[in-house]
Amino acid sequence: MRRNVAGLVMVFVGAAVVQLATSNTYLRYVKPGMRWMLLAAGLILIA
């Protein structure tokens, strides 16, 4: 996989994680206390 494609995939995954964490959908997968960690991880992937 090319380097720029891998970077783009990371941005999309980060955006998906942030979107899940800002809605209540994340509660299907993790405990409620994990919201801030999901937001932090998503923002790190986007940056």
PQR file of N, CA, C, O and H, with PARSE charges and radii, in Angstrom:
ATOM      1  N   MET A   1       0.851  -1.175   0.000 -0.4000 1.5000
ATOM      2  CA  MET A   1       0.000   0.000   0.000 -0.0000 2.0000
ATOM      3  C   MET A   1       0.897   1.239   0.000  0.5500 1.7000
ATOM      4  O   MET A   1       1.893   1.298   0.722 -0.5500 1.4000
ATOM      5  N   ARG A   2       0.543   2.194  -0.792 -0.4000 1.5000
ATOM      6  CA  ARG A   2       1.319   3.424  -0.844 -0.0000 2.0000
ATOM      7  C   ARG A   2       1.199   4.197   0.452  0.5500 1.7000
ATOM      8  O   ARG A   2       0.235   4.053   1.204 -0.5500 1.4000
ATOM      9  H   ARG A   2      -0.266   2.146  -1.379  0.4000 1.0000
ATOM     10  N   ARG A   3       2.200   5.017   0.691 -0.4000 1.5000
ATOM     11  CA  ARG A   3       2.255   5.769   1.942 -0.0000 2.0000
ATOM     12  C   ARG A   3       1.096   6.756   2.058  0.5500 1.7000
ATOM     13  O   ARG A   3       0.505   6.888   3.130 -0.5500 1.4000
ATOM     14  H   ARG A   3       2.983   5.135   0.081  0.4000 1.0000
ATOM     15  N   ASN A   4       0.766   7.449   0.973 -0.4000 1.5000
ATOM     16  CA  ASN A   4      -0.324   8.428   1.052 -0.0000 2.0000
ATOM     17  C   ASN A   4      -1.683   7.744   1.217  0.5500 1.7000
ATOM     18  O   ASN A   4      -2.582   8.297   1.851 -0.5500 1.4000
ATOM     19  H   ASN A   4       1.246   7.342   0.103  0.4000 1.0000
ATOM     20  N   VAL A   5      -1.835   6.556   0.655 -0.4000 1.5000
ATOM     21  CA  VAL A   5      -3.088   5.817   0.824 -0.0000 2.0000
ATOM     22  C   VAL A   5      -3.223   5.348   2.268  0.5500 1.7000
ATOM     23  O   VAL A   5      -4.311   5.403   2.841 -0.5500 1.4000
ATOM     24  H   VAL A   5      -1.106   6.106   0.140  0.4000 1.0000
ATOM     25  N   ALA A   6      -2.127   4.889   2.853 -0.4000 1.5000
ATOM     26  CA  ALA A   6      -2.154   4.453   4.253 -0.0000 2.0000
ATOM     27  C   ALA A   6      -2.505   5.623   5.168  0.5500 1.7000
ATOM     28  O   ALA A   6      -3.253   5.453   6.131 -0.5500 1.4000
ATOM     29  H   ALA A   6      -1.243   4.844   2.387  0.4000 1.0000
ATOM     30  N   GLY A   7      -1.979   6.793   4.878 -0.4000 1.5000
ATOM     31  CA  GLY A   7      -2.316   7.978   5.668 -0.0000 2.0000
ATOM     32  C   GLY A   7      -3.780   8.345   5.546  0.5500 1.7000
ATOM     33  O   GLY A   7      -4.419   8.730   6.525 -0.5500 1.4000
ATOM     34  H   GLY A   7      -1.372   6.931   4.096  0.4000 1.0000
ATOM     35  N   LEU A   8      -4.301   8.225   4.349 -0.4000 1.5000
ATOM     36  CA  LEU A   8      -5.714   8.534   4.127 -0.0000 2.0000
ATOM     37  C   LEU A   8      -6.619   7.543   4.856  0.5500 1.7000
ATOM     38  O   LEU A   8      -7.652   7.930   5.403 -0.5500 1.4000
ATOM     39  H   LEU A   8      -3.782   7.912   3.554  0.4000 1.0000
ATOM     40  N   VAL A   9      -6.238   6.281   4.866 -0.4000 1.5000
ATOM     41  CA  VAL A   9      -7.007   5.269   5.597 -0.0000 2.0000
ATOM     42  C   VAL A   9      -7.000   5.584   7.090  0.5500 1.7000
ATOM     43  O   VAL A   9      -8.026   5.447   7.755 -0.5500 1.4000
ATOM     44  H   VAL A   9      -5.399   5.967   4.422  0.4000 1.0000
ATOM     45  N   MET A  10      -5.854   6.006   7.621 -0.4000 1.5000
ATOM     46  CA  MET A  10      -5.779   6.363   9.042 -0.0000 2.0000
ATOM     47  C   MET A  10      -6.695   7.534   9.367  0.5500 1.7000
ATOM     48  O   MET A  10      -7.338   7.545  10.417 -0.5500 1.4000
ATOM     49  H   MET A  10      -5.020   6.118   7.080  0.4000 1.0000
ATOM     50  N   VAL A  11      -6.762   8.515   8.481 -0.4000 1.5000
ATOM     51  CA  VAL A  11      -7.647   9.661   8.708 -0.0000 2.0000
ATOM     52  C   VAL A  11      -9.104   9.212   8.706  0.5500 1.7000
ATOM     53  O   VAL A  11      -9.888   9.658   9.544 -0.5500 1.4000
ATOM     54  H   VAL A  11      -6.240   8.506   7.628  0.4000 1.0000
ATOM     55  N   PHE A  12      -9.475   8.337   7.777 -0.4000 1.5000
ATOM     56  CA  PHE A  12     -10.853   7.849   7.726 -0.0000 2.0000
ATOM     57  C   PHE A  12     -11.212   7.031   8.966  0.5500 1.7000
ATOM     58  O   PHE A  12     -12.312   7.161   9.501 -0.5500 1.4000
ATOM     59  H   PHE A  12      -8.839   7.974   7.096  0.4000 1.0000
ATOM     60  N   VAL A  13     -10.290   6.196   9.417 -0.4000 1.5000
ATOM     61  CA  VAL A  13     -10.542   5.409  10.631 -0.0000 2.0000
ATOM     62  C   VAL A  13     -10.674   6.332  11.835  0.5500 1.7000
ATOM     63  O   VAL A  13     -11.547   6.127  12.679 -0.5500 1.4000
ATOM     64  H   VAL A  13      -9.396   6.091   8.982  0.4000 1.0000
ATOM     65  N   GLY A  14      -9.818   7.344  11.924 -0.4000 1.5000
ATOM     66  CA  GLY A  14      -9.907   8.306  13.017 -0.0000 2.0000
ATOM     67  C   GLY A  14     -11.221   9.058  12.999  0.5500 1.7000
ATOM     68  O   GLY A  14     -11.832   9.281  14.045 -0.5500 1.4000
ATOM     69  H   GLY A  14      -9.109   7.510  11.239  0.4000 1.0000
ATOM     70  N   ALA A  15     -11.657   9.451  11.810 -0.4000 1.5000
ATOM     71  CA  ALA A  15     -12.936  10.156  11.698 -0.0000 2.0000
ATOM     72  C   ALA A  15     -14.097   9.255  12.106  0.5500 1.7000
ATOM     73  O   ALA A  15     -15.050   9.716  12.734 -0.5500 1.4000
ATOM     74  H   ALA A  15     -11.162   9.271  10.960  0.4000 1.0000
ATOM     75  N   ALA A  16     -14.020   7.979  11.754 -0.4000 1.5000
ATOM     76  CA  ALA A  16     -15.077   7.045  12.143 -0.0000 2.0000
ATOM     77  C   ALA A  16     -15.111   6.858  13.656  0.5500 1.7000
ATOM     78  O   ALA A  16     -16.187   6.788  14.249 -0.5500 1.4000
ATOM     79  H   ALA A  16     -13.246   7.605  11.244  0.4000 1.0000
ATOM     80  N   VAL A  17     -13.943   6.778  14.281 -0.4000 1.5000
ATOM     81  CA  VAL A  17     -13.886   6.613  15.739 -0.0000 2.0000
ATOM     82  C   VAL A  17     -14.445   7.850  16.430  0.5500 1.7000
ATOM     83  O   VAL A  17     -15.191   7.733  17.403 -0.5500 1.4000
ATOM     84  H   VAL A  17     -13.068   6.835  13.800  0.4000 1.0000
ATOM     85  N   VAL A  18     -14.091   9.031  15.937 -0.4000 1.5000
ATOM     86  CA  VAL A  18     -14.617  10.266  16.533 -0.0000 2.0000
ATOM     87  C   VAL A  18     -16.129  10.332  16.351  0.5500 1.7000
ATOM     88  O   VAL A  18     -16.846  10.745  17.263 -0.5500 1.4000
ATOM     89  H   VAL A  18     -13.485   9.125  15.147  0.4000 1.0000
ATOM     90  N   GLN A  19     -16.617   9.930  15.187 -0.4000 1.5000
ATOM     91  CA  GLN A  19     -18.057   9.957  14.945 -0.0000 2.0000
ATOM     92  C   GLN A  19     -18.778   8.989  15.880  0.5500 1.7000
ATOM     93  O   GLN A  19     -19.846   9.315  16.399 -0.5500 1.4000
ATOM     94  H   GLN A  19     -16.035   9.594  14.446  0.4000 1.0000
ATOM     95  N   LEU A  20     -18.216   7.818  16.099 -0.4000 1.5000
ATOM     96  CA  LEU A  20     -18.816   6.863  17.030 -0.0000 2.0000
ATOM     97  C   LEU A  20     -18.815   7.405  18.454  0.5500 1.7000
ATOM     98  O   LEU A  20     -19.787   7.233  19.189 -0.5500 1.4000
ATOM     99  H   LEU A  20     -17.348   7.554  15.677  0.4000 1.0000
ATOM    100  N   ALA A  21     -17.728   8.056  18.840 -0.4000 1.5000
ATOM    101  CA  ALA A  21     -17.605   8.552  20.211 -0.0000 2.0000
ATOM    102  C   ALA A  21     -18.519   9.743  20.467  0.5500 1.7000
ATOM    103  O   ALA A  21     -18.953   9.947  21.601 -0.5500 1.4000
ATOM    104  H   ALA A  21     -16.938   8.196  18.242  0.4000 1.0000
ATOM    105  N   THR A  22     -18.818  10.530  19.446 -0.4000 1.5000
ATOM    106  CA  THR A  22     -19.686  11.687  19.656 -0.0000 2.0000
ATOM    107  C   THR A  22     -21.161  11.299  19.655  0.5500 1.7000
ATOM    108  O   THR A  22     -21.995  12.035  20.181 -0.5500 1.4000
ATOM    109  H   THR A  22     -18.465  10.365  18.525  0.4000 1.0000
ATOM    110  N   SER A  23     -21.486  10.156  19.073 -0.4000 1.5000
ATOM    111  CA  SER A  23     -22.856   9.648  19.172 -0.0000 2.0000
ATOM    112  C   SER A  23     -22.875   8.580  20.263  0.5500 1.7000
ATOM    113  O   SER A  23     -21.845   8.300  20.875 -0.5500 1.4000
ATOM    114  H   SER A  23     -20.808   9.557  18.646  0.4000 1.0000
ATOM    115  N   ASN A  24     -23.996   8.008  20.499 -0.4000 1.5000
ATOM    116  CA  ASN A  24     -24.091   6.966  21.521 -0.0000 2.0000
ATOM    117  C   ASN A  24     -23.858   5.574  20.947  0.5500 1.7000
ATOM    118  O   ASN A  24     -24.060   4.580  21.644 -0.5500 1.4000
ATOM    119  H   ASN A  24     -24.833   8.235  20.001  0.4000 1.0000
ATOM    120  N   THR A  25     -23.443   5.488  19.707 -0.4000 1.5000
ATOM    121  CA  THR A  25     -23.209   4.200  19.067 -0.0000 2.0000
ATOM    122  C   THR A  25     -22.065   3.443  19.716  0.5500 1.7000
ATOM    123  O   THR A  25     -22.062   2.212  19.718 -0.5500 1.4000
ATOM    124  H   THR A  25     -23.279   6.296  19.141  0.4000 1.0000
ATOM    125  N   TYR A  26     -21.100   4.154  20.263 -0.4000 1.5000
ATOM    126  CA  TYR A  26     -19.941   3.500  20.874 -0.0000 2.0000
ATOM    127  C   TYR A  26     -20.343   2.618  22.053  0.5500 1.7000
ATOM    128  O   TYR A  26     -19.602   1.707  22.422 -0.5500 1.4000
ATOM    129  H   TYR A  26     -21.102   5.154  20.261  0.4000 1.0000
ATOM    130  N   LEU A  27     -21.507   2.879  22.648 -0.4000 1.5000
ATOM    131  CA  LEU A  27     -21.951   2.093  23.800 -0.0000 2.0000
ATOM    132  C   LEU A  27     -22.248   0.637  23.432  0.5500 1.7000
ATOM    133  O   LEU A  27     -22.327  -0.219  24.313 -0.5500 1.4000
ATOM    134  H   LEU A  27     -22.108   3.619  22.348  0.4000 1.0000
ATOM    135  N   ARG A  28     -22.411   0.355  22.152 -0.4000 1.5000
ATOM    136  CA  ARG A  28     -22.613  -1.031  21.722 -0.0000 2.0000
ATOM    137  C   ARG A  28     -21.323  -1.843  21.824  0.5500 1.7000
ATOM    138  O   ARG A  28     -21.361  -3.071  21.899 -0.5500 1.4000
ATOM    139  H   ARG A  28     -22.347   1.051  21.436  0.4000 1.0000
ATOM    140  N   TYR A  29     -20.191  -1.158  21.826 -0.4000 1.5000
ATOM    141  CA  TYR A  29     -18.904  -1.844  21.731 -0.0000 2.0000
ATOM    142  C   TYR A  29     -18.047  -1.738  22.985  0.5500 1.7000
ATOM    143  O   TYR A  29     -17.322  -2.678  23.309 -0.5500 1.4000
ATOM    144  H   TYR A  29     -20.159  -0.161  21.766  0.4000 1.0000
ATOM    145  N   VAL A  30     -18.113  -0.615  23.698 -0.4000 1.5000
ATOM    146  CA  VAL A  30     -17.259  -0.407  24.874 -0.0000 2.0000
ATOM    147  C   VAL A  30     -18.080   0.184  26.012  0.5500 1.7000
ATOM    148  O   VAL A  30     -19.232   0.576  25.824 -0.5500 1.4000
ATOM    149  H   VAL A  30     -18.703   0.148  23.435  0.4000 1.0000
ATOM    150  N   LYS A  31     -17.480   0.242  27.183 -0.4000 1.5000
ATOM    151  CA  LYS A  31     -18.145   0.805  28.360 -0.0000 2.0000
ATOM    152  C   LYS A  31     -18.242   2.327  28.231  0.5500 1.7000
ATOM    153  O   LYS A  31     -17.447   2.934  27.513 -0.5500 1.4000
ATOM    154  H   LYS A  31     -16.544  -0.076  27.336  0.4000 1.0000
ATOM    155  N   PRO A  32     -19.209   2.953  28.920 -0.5600 1.5000
ATOM    156  CA  PRO A  32     -19.396   4.408  28.815  0.2800 2.0000
ATOM    157  C   PRO A  32     -18.168   5.225  29.205  0.5500 1.7000
ATOM    158  O   PRO A  32     -17.966   6.316  28.670 -0.5500 1.4000
ATOM    159  N   GLY A  33     -17.352   4.730  30.112 -0.4000 1.5000
ATOM    160  CA  GLY A  33     -16.173   5.477  30.534 -0.0000 2.0000
ATOM    161  C   GLY A  33     -15.076   5.570  29.491  0.5500 1.7000
ATOM    162  O   GLY A  33     -14.113   6.315  29.671 -0.5500 1.4000
ATOM    163  H   GLY A  33     -17.515   3.844  30.547  0.4000 1.0000
ATOM    164  N   MET A  34     -15.207   4.830  28.411 -0.4000 1.5000
ATOM    165  CA  MET A  34     -14.175   4.815  27.367 -0.0000 2.0000
ATOM    166  C   MET A  34     -14.352   5.931  26.338  0.5500 1.7000
ATOM    167  O   MET A  34     -13.555   6.039  25.406 -0.5500 1.4000
ATOM    168  H   MET A  34     -15.989   4.225  28.265  0.4000 1.0000
ATOM    169  N   ARG A  35     -15.376   6.755  26.493 -0.4000 1.5000
ATOM    170  CA  ARG A  35     -15.662   7.787  25.487 -0.0000 2.0000
ATOM    171  C   ARG A  35     -14.485   8.731  25.275  0.5500 1.7000
ATOM    172  O   ARG A  35     -14.131   9.028  24.135 -0.5500 1.4000
ATOM    173  H   ARG A  35     -16.024   6.667  27.250  0.4000 1.0000
ATOM    174  N   TRP A  36     -13.879   9.204  26.356 -0.4000 1.5000
ATOM    175  CA  TRP A  36     -12.788  10.174  26.225 -0.0000 2.0000
ATOM    176  C   TRP A  36     -11.556   9.545  25.592  0.5500 1.7000
ATOM    177  O   TRP A  36     -10.825  10.203  24.851 -0.5500 1.4000
ATOM    178  H   TRP A  36     -14.167   8.962  27.282  0.4000 1.0000
ATOM    179  N   MET A  37     -11.329   8.270  25.888 -0.4000 1.5000
ATOM    180  CA  MET A  37     -10.196   7.583  25.261 -0.0000 2.0000
ATOM    181  C   MET A  37     -10.435   7.380  23.768  0.5500 1.7000
ATOM    182  O   MET A  37      -9.506   7.486  22.967 -0.5500 1.4000
ATOM    183  H   MET A  37     -11.923   7.736  26.490  0.4000 1.0000
ATOM    184  N   LEU A  38     -11.670   7.090  23.397 -0.4000 1.5000
ATOM    185  CA  LEU A  38     -11.996   6.961  21.979 -0.0000 2.0000
ATOM    186  C   LEU A  38     -11.819   8.286  21.250  0.5500 1.7000
ATOM    187  O   LEU A  38     -11.280   8.324  20.144 -0.5500 1.4000
ATOM    188  H   LEU A  38     -12.425   7.004  24.048  0.4000 1.0000
ATOM    189  N   LEU A  39     -12.274   9.371  21.869 -0.4000 1.5000
ATOM    190  CA  LEU A  39     -12.096  10.685  21.254 -0.0000 2.0000
ATOM    191  C   LEU A  39     -10.619  11.020  21.087  0.5500 1.7000
ATOM    192  O   LEU A  39     -10.205  11.516  20.039 -0.5500 1.4000
ATOM    193  H   LEU A  39     -12.712   9.340  22.767  0.4000 1.0000
ATOM    194  N   ALA A  40      -9.833  10.750  22.112 -0.4000 1.5000
ATOM    195  CA  ALA A  40      -8.398  11.035  22.037 -0.0000 2.0000
ATOM    196  C   ALA A  40      -7.732  10.191  20.951  0.5500 1.7000
ATOM    197  O   ALA A  40      -6.919  10.700  20.179 -0.5500 1.4000
ATOM    198  H   ALA A  40     -10.169  10.347  22.963  0.4000 1.0000
ATOM    199  N   ALA A  41      -8.072   8.913  20.891 -0.4000 1.5000
ATOM    200  CA  ALA A  41      -7.477   8.040  19.878 -0.0000 2.0000
ATOM    201  C   ALA A  41      -7.875   8.479  18.471  0.5500 1.7000
ATOM    202  O   ALA A  41      -7.045   8.484  17.561 -0.5500 1.4000
ATOM    203  H   ALA A  41      -8.732   8.500  21.518  0.4000 1.0000
ATOM    204  N   GLY A  42      -9.129   8.843  18.294 -0.4000 1.5000
ATOM    205  CA  GLY A  42      -9.573   9.304  16.986 -0.0000 2.0000
ATOM    206  C   GLY A  42      -8.890  10.585  16.559  0.5500 1.7000
ATOM    207  O   GLY A  42      -8.513  10.736  15.398 -0.5500 1.4000
ATOM    208  H   GLY A  42      -9.803   8.839  19.033  0.4000 1.0000
ATOM    209  N   LEU A  43      -8.731  11.504  17.491 -0.4000 1.5000
ATOM    210  CA  LEU A  43      -8.060  12.763  17.156 -0.0000 2.0000
ATOM    211  C   LEU A  43      -6.585  12.548  16.857  0.5500 1.7000
ATOM    212  O   LEU A  43      -6.022  13.229  16.000 -0.5500 1.4000
ATOM    213  H   LEU A  43      -9.037  11.381  18.435  0.4000 1.0000
ATOM    214  N   ILE A  44      -5.961  11.621  17.546 -0.4000 1.5000
ATOM    215  CA  ILE A  44      -4.557  11.313  17.252 -0.0000 2.0000
ATOM    216  C   ILE A  44      -4.427  10.713  15.855  0.5500 1.7000
ATOM    217  O   ILE A  44      -3.490  11.039  15.127 -0.5500 1.4000
ATOM    218  H   ILE A  44      -6.419  11.068  18.242  0.4000 1.0000
ATOM    219  N   LEU A  45      -5.352   9.844  15.478 -0.4000 1.5000
ATOM    220  CA  LEU A  45      -5.303   9.259  14.137 -0.0000 2.0000
ATOM    221  C   LEU A  45      -5.546  10.306  13.054  0.5500 1.7000
ATOM    222  O   LEU A  45      -4.976  10.217  11.966 -0.5500 1.4000
ATOM    223  H   LEU A  45      -6.113   9.579  16.070  0.4000 1.0000
ATOM    224  N   ILE A  46      -6.375  11.282  13.339 -0.4000 1.5000
ATOM    225  CA  ILE A  46      -6.654  12.328  12.351 -0.0000 2.0000
ATOM    226  C   ILE A  46      -5.469  13.278  12.199  0.5500 1.7000
ATOM    227  O   ILE A  46      -5.156  13.719  11.093 -0.5500 1.4000
ATOM    228  H   ILE A  46      -6.838  11.355  14.223  0.4000 1.0000
ATOM    229  N   ALA A  47      -4.813  13.589  13.319 -0.4000 1.5000
ATOM    230  CA  ALA A  47      -3.703  14.567  13.287 -0.0000 2.0000
ATOM    231  C   ALA A  47      -2.466  14.027  12.621  0.5500 1.7000
ATOM    232  O   ALA A  47      -1.461  14.730  12.521 -0.5500 1.4000
ATOM    233  H   ALA A  47      -5.068  13.231  14.218  0.4000 1.0000
TER
END
